Structure formats: C-alpha cells, structure tokens
C-alpha cells in the first residue's frame, strides 16, 4: 500500500501534537527532513535485501518471459 507524502506529513504533525495542516508549526521541508531521517535510520538498522545484490541484464522488446539471474 503506497502512502502519499502529504499523508505522511499530516500523520507526523498529528503525532507531534500539531494541527493536521500546521505548516506554521512544522513546515513541509522540515517534515520531509524528519521523515527522511527516520527512513535513513531504518535503512541503517535493518539489512534490506535490495542492498545485498545488484545485477544488470538486458531485455529484448519481443521477449515474453524473462529468466532472472540468481
């Protein structure tokens, strides 16, 4: 389920005790910075699989089935 950035900002403001649209209390830029810092902390604490391996491969336009390398 994707969450809209505006929803994340609103939930952050509510969690911090501000009004839902309280951009005077916490600007969008400051909210984005806090959300990014929280995301970066999660990335540092947990070993997400996308960081383990990266493989490049080419795909032809007419291919119906793609076998991913392992």
C-alpha positions as CSV (number, residue, x, y, z in Angstrom):
1,X,0.0,0.0,0.0
2,X,1.6,3.3,-1.1
3,X,1.3,6.3,1.2
4,X,1.1,9.8,-0.2
5,X,3.8,12.2,1.1
6,X,1.0,14.6,2.2
7,X,-0.5,11.8,4.3
8,X,2.9,11.1,5.9
9,X,3.4,14.8,6.7
10,X,-0.1,15.0,8.3
11,X,0.4,11.9,10.4
12,X,3.8,13.3,11.6
13,X,2.3,16.6,12.6
14,X,-0.6,14.8,14.5
15,X,1.9,12.5,16.2
16,X,4.0,15.5,17.3
17,X,0.8,17.3,18.6
18,X,0.5,19.9,15.9
19,X,-2.6,20.7,13.9
20,X,-3.0,18.5,10.8
21,X,-2.4,21.4,8.5
22,X,0.0,23.2,10.9
23,X,2.7,24.2,8.4
24,X,3.4,27.2,10.7
25,X,4.4,24.7,13.4
26,X,6.3,22.3,11.1
27,X,7.0,23.3,7.5
28,X,6.8,20.7,4.7
29,X,10.5,21.0,4.3
30,X,11.2,20.2,8.0
31,X,8.6,17.4,7.9
32,X,10.3,15.9,4.9
33,X,13.7,16.1,6.6
34,X,12.4,14.3,9.7
35,X,10.7,11.6,7.5
36,X,13.9,11.1,5.5
37,X,16.0,10.9,8.7
38,X,13.6,8.2,10.1
39,X,13.9,6.3,6.8
40,X,17.7,6.5,6.8
41,X,17.8,5.2,10.4
42,X,15.6,2.2,9.3
43,X,18.0,1.5,6.4
44,X,21.0,1.6,8.8
45,X,19.3,-0.6,11.4
46,X,17.9,-3.3,9.1
47,X,19.7,-5.2,6.3
48,X,17.3,-4.8,3.5
49,X,17.8,-7.2,0.6
50,X,18.0,-4.6,-2.1
51,X,21.4,-3.6,-0.7
52,X,22.8,-7.1,-0.9
53,X,23.0,-7.5,-4.6
54,X,22.6,-5.6,-7.9
55,X,22.7,-7.3,-11.3
56,X,22.3,-5.6,-14.7
57,X,20.9,-7.5,-17.6
58,X,19.4,-6.6,-21.0
59,X,15.9,-7.4,-22.1
60,X,14.8,-7.7,-25.7
61,X,11.5,-6.0,-26.7
62,X,10.0,-9.2,-28.1
63,X,10.7,-11.4,-25.0
64,X,7.6,-12.8,-23.4
65,X,9.4,-14.5,-20.5
66,X,12.4,-13.2,-18.6
67,X,14.6,-15.5,-16.5
68,X,16.3,-13.6,-13.8
69,X,19.9,-14.4,-12.9
70,X,20.5,-15.9,-9.5
